[in-house]
Amino acid sequence: MHPADHLCERVAATGAATCVGLDPVVERLPAAVRPSDPLDARSCAEAIERFSVGVVDSVHDLCAAVKLQAACFERYGAPGFAAMERVLARARQSGVAVIFDAKRGDIGISAEHYANGARALGAHWTTINGYLGSDGIEPFLANGQGAFALVRTSNPSGDALQALRLADGRSVAEAVADMIASLGASSVGGSGFSSLGAVVGATKSAEIAALRARMPHAIFLVPGYGAQGGTADDVRAAFTRGDQGALITASRSVIYPQSGGGDWRAAIRAAATQFAAEIRAIAGGRA
């Protein structure tokens, strides 16, 4: 299925345009799944796999998508990569849309290799660095794949480049947005959205509406909600109609809730339920 159409179906099925980020950090894992040896790569990889599978099983019916942060797995080498592959398979089997958050950025045959690698893993979407231009983007749209290209990121130092003004008056971020809109125009699905989406941080709320106007057919992947300071009101302008056109992502605020020493899976499910309710309230999703 067209990746944007699939994602829109997931939003309709769950009633919430939410994405739970899988950013497993060994030091923050619940006691029940911590590694037996925190200095051993295999032990750590096994621990973050147990935790990530537990998260997927707890939230798959509450959110439209899950987003795996590749760095959290790849830091443990081959055991970590193998764990990531199994978690991706479990997520896809659960029915959620799966985003491989690797922020790939290369050109030519290297970009094709990266794109095919993401496809082999079973990801529906890959995050990519759009600042290399069209030849670093197009391979990730082949064979029915979807990509979210970085446009306006939530990190403070991104302003130093992305907010710069060009000779024609546009910011660098606006120029990239125009490129994304143009490249994505040929891959619009039945939902009215393209397989080329845009990463636009929740902490850049003053710019979201303008970027939305430049990219009417792009689904916005919106990080920075929750622990990074983004609020429901900050992300309102990312949506185009009702709960369509945006996917709000939260990681730490959902996967590391205060459980009071109880069932960590139940605490994560409760946090995901609250997250969905918050986004549903401002996006017009199902009550």
C-alpha positions in Angstrom: 0.0 0.0 0.0 1.1 3.6 -0.6 2.9 4.6 2.6 0.9 7.8 3.1 -2.4 6.0 2.5 -1.3 3.3 5.0 -0.5 5.9 7.6 -3.8 7.7 7.1 -5.6 4.3 7.6 -3.7 3.8 10.8 -4.7 7.2 12.1 -8.3 6.5 11.2 -8.2 3.0 12.9 -6.7 4.3 16.2 -8.3 7.7 16.2 -5.0 9.4 17.0 -2.2 10.8 14.8 0.5 9.7 17.2 3.8 8.0 16.9 5.7 6.4 19.9 9.4 6.7 19.6 11.5 3.8 20.6 14.7 5.3 22.0 15.8 2.7 24.5 18.6 3.7 26.8 20.1 1.0 29.1 20.4 3.3 32.1 16.7 4.2 32.0 15.3 0.7 31.5 12.9 -0.8 34.1 14.7 -3.0 36.6 13.0 -6.1 35.3 14.6 -5.8 31.9 18.0 -4.3 32.6 21.1 -6.1 31.3 22.9 -8.5 33.5 26.2 -6.9 32.4 25.8 -3.2 31.4 29.3 -3.2 29.9 28.6 -6.1 27.6 27.2 -5.2 24.1 25.2 -8.4 23.7 23.7 -8.2 27.2 22.7 -4.6 26.5 21.3 -5.4 23.1 19.1 -8.2 24.5 17.9 -5.8 27.2 16.8 -3.0 24.9 15.2 -5.6 22.6 13.1 -7.0 25.5 12.1 -3.5 26.5 11.3 -2.3 22.9 9.2 -5.4 22.2 7.3 -4.7 25.5 6.7 -1.1 24.3 5.4 -2.3 20.9 3.1 -4.9 22.5 1.8 -2.2 24.9 1.0 0.6 22.5 0.4 -0.9 19.0 -3.4 -0.5 19.2 -3.2 3.1 20.6 -0.9 4.8 18.1 -0.6 5.1 14.3 3.1 4.4 14.2 6.3 3.6 16.1 9.7 5.1 15.3 12.9 3.2 16.0 15.9 5.4 16.8 18.6 3.4 14.9 21.5 5.0 17.0 20.2 3.4 20.2 20.6 0.0 18.7 23.6 0.4 16.4 25.8 1.6 19.2 25.9 -2.1 20.3 27.3 -3.3 17.0 26.1 -6.5 15.4 24.0 -7.6 18.4 22.3 -4.3 18.5 21.6 -4.3 14.8 20.2 -7.8 15.0 18.0 -6.7 17.9 16.8 -3.7 15.9 15.8 -6.0 13.0 13.7 -8.2 15.3 12.0 -5.2 16.9 11.2 -3.8 13.5 9.7 -7.2 12.5 7.6 -7.3 15.7 6.4 -3.8 15.1 5.4 -4.4 11.5 3.7 -7.7 12.5 1.6 -5.7 15.0 0.1 -3.6 12.2 1.6 -0.2 13.1 3.3 2.0 10.5 7.1 1.6 11.1 9.5 4.5 10.8 13.2 3.8 10.7 14.7 6.9 12.3 18.3 6.8 10.8 18.4 10.2 9.2 20.2 8.8 6.2 22.1 11.2 3.9 24.1 10.3 0.9 23.9 10.4 -2.9 24.0 8.1 -5.9 24.5 4.4 -5.4 25.2 4.9 -1.7 21.7 6.4 -1.2 20.3 3.4 -3.1 22.0 1.0 -0.8 20.7 2.8 2.3 17.2 2.9 0.9 17.3 -0.8 0.0 18.6 -1.6 3.5 15.7 0.2 5.1 13.3 -1.7 2.9 14.9 -5.0 3.7 14.5 -4.2 7.4 10.7 -3.9 6.8 10.4 -0.1 7.5 7.5 1.7 5.8 9.3 5.1 6.2 12.9 6.3 6.7 14.0 9.6 8.0 16.5 11.2 5.7 18.7 14.3 5.5 17.2 16.3 2.6 20.1 18.8 2.5 21.9 16.8 -0.1 19.3 17.5 -2.7 17.0 15.4 -4.9 19.5 12.6 -5.7 19.8 11.9 -1.9 16.0 11.7 -1.6 14.6 9.9 -4.6 16.0 6.5 -3.9 14.1 6.4 -0.6 10.8 6.8 -2.6 11.3 3.8 -4.8 9.6 0.5 -4.5 6.7 1.8 -2.5 8.8 3.3 0.4 8.1 6.6 2.2 10.6 9.1 3.6 10.5 12.0 6.0 13.1 14.6 5.1 14.5 17.0 7.6 13.2 20.5 7.0 13.0 22.4 10.3 14.5 20.5 13.3 13.7 20.9 17.0 17.3 21.3 18.2 18.3 24.9 19.1 21.5 24.9 17.1 19.5 24.1 13.9 18.7 27.8 13.8 22.2 28.7 12.8 21.6 27.1 9.3 17.9 26.6 8.9 16.9 30.1 9.7 19.4 31.8 7.5 17.9 34.0 4.8 18.7 33.5 1.1 19.0 36.2 -1.5 15.4 35.6 -2.6 14.1 36.2 1.0 13.3 32.6 1.8 14.9 30.9 4.8 17.0 27.8 4.1 14.3 25.7 5.7 11.7 27.3 3.4 13.9 26.5 0.4 14.1 22.9 1.5 10.4 22.8 2.0 9.8 24.0 -1.5 12.1 21.2 -2.8 10.2 18.6 -0.8 6.9 19.9 -2.1 8.1 19.7 -5.7 9.8 16.3 -5.4 6.8 14.8 -3.6 4.2 16.0 -6.1 4.6 12.9 -8.2 4.0 10.4 -5.4 0.7 11.6 -4.0 -1.6 8.7 -3.0 -5.4 8.4 -2.8 -5.3 10.0 0.7 -4.0 13.3 -0.9 -0.7 12.9 0.8 2.7 12.2 -0.7 5.2 9.4 0.1 7.7 12.2 0.8 7.0 13.8 4.2 8.8 16.5 6.2 10.3 16.6 9.7 9.2 19.8 11.4 9.9 20.2 15.1 7.1 21.0 17.5 9.4 23.6 19.2 9.3 25.7 16.0 5.6 26.4 16.3 5.9 29.9 14.9 7.0 28.5 11.5 4.8 25.4 11.3 1.8 27.2 9.6 4.0 28.8 6.9 5.8 25.5 6.2 2.4 23.7 6.0 1.3 26.2 3.3 4.5 25.4 1.3 4.0 21.7 1.6 0.2 21.0 1.4 0.6 17.3 0.4 3.4 16.4 2.8 2.7 14.5 6.0 4.6 16.3 8.8 6.5 14.1 11.3 6.6 16.4 14.3 9.2 15.5 17.0 9.8 17.6 20.2 6.4 17.0 21.8 6.4 16.2 25.6 9.8 15.9 27.1 11.4 18.4 24.7 8.8 21.1 25.5 6.4 21.0 22.6 2.7 21.3 23.5 -0.5 20.3 21.9 -1.2 23.9 20.9 2.3 24.1 19.3 1.5 21.3 16.8 -2.1 22.4 15.9 -1.0 24.1 12.6 0.7 21.0 11.4 -2.7 19.4 10.6 -4.5 20.1 7.3 -7.9 18.8 8.0 -9.1 17.2 11.2 -6.5 14.7 12.3 -4.9 14.4 8.8 -1.5 15.5 7.6 0.6 15.2 10.7 2.1 12.6 12.9 3.1 13.8 16.4 5.8 11.8 18.0 6.8 11.4 21.6 9.5 9.2 23.0 10.7 9.8 26.6 7.4 11.1 28.0 5.7 7.8 26.9 8.4 5.1 27.2 9.8 6.3 30.5 6.7 7.2 32.6 6.6 7.3 36.3 5.4 3.8 37.2 5.8 4.0 41.0 7.5 0.6 40.9 4.5 -1.1 39.4 4.0 -2.8 36.0 6.2 -0.8 33.6 4.2 -2.0 30.6 0.9 -0.8 32.1 2.5 2.5 32.9 3.7 2.9 29.3 0.2 2.0 28.0 -1.3 4.6 30.3 1.2 7.2 29.0 0.4 6.3 25.4 -3.3 6.6 26.1 -2.9 10.0 27.6 -0.6 11.1 24.7 -3.3 10.0 22.2 -6.0 11.8 24.1 -4.0 15.1 24.1 -3.4 15.0 20.3 -7.0 13.8 19.6 -8.3 16.8 21.5 -6.6 19.3 19.3 -6.7 17.4 16.0 -10.4 16.4 15.9 -9.8 12.6 16.1 -12.2 10.1 17.4 -13.3 10.5 21.0 
